[in-house]
Amino acid sequence: MKSYRDLDIYNEAYQLVLEVHQMSLKLPKYKLYEQGSQIRRLSKSIKDNIVEGFGRQRYKQEFIKFLVYSQSSCDETIDHLRMISDIHYPKNPLTELRDKYIVLGKRINKFIQYVENNWE
């Protein structure tokens, strides 16, 4: 791997940022800057921590630390999507988007395990 852009988890996280951004802009105006801003920042932090960790890959524990931050942001994004869905989309929940983040979280976790066991 020459770049963080070679990581599937980065590319998946990036695509999900775009989906979350579009979804967040459809929130009611009174929630656009509160919940909308928060969910956008959370989703971006997933990919940002992957990038920062990759930049520190020379130090395995630093790389793992930032991947764990990414995993935590993913979990928090899932929770916020659930809340937004329950409040604003009860008839048409954001289940598909949440499920994509659940899969991403599992992939990040597997990548953390790979780095722990195979990275030099």
Sequence and secondary structure as in RCSB ss.txt:
>XXXX:A:sequence
MKSYRDLDIYNEAYQLVLEVHQMSLKLPKYKLYEQGSQIRRLSKSIKDNIVEGFGRQRYKQEFIKFLVYSQSSCD
ETIDHLRMISDIHYPKNPLTELRDKYIVLGKRINKFIQYVENNWE
>XXXX:A:secstr
  SGGG HHHHHHHHHHHHHHHHHTTS HHHHTTHHHHHHHHHHHHHHHHHHHHHTTTSHHHHHHHHHHHHHHHH
HHHHHHHHHHHHH SSS  HHHHHHHHHHHHHHHHHHHHHHHH  
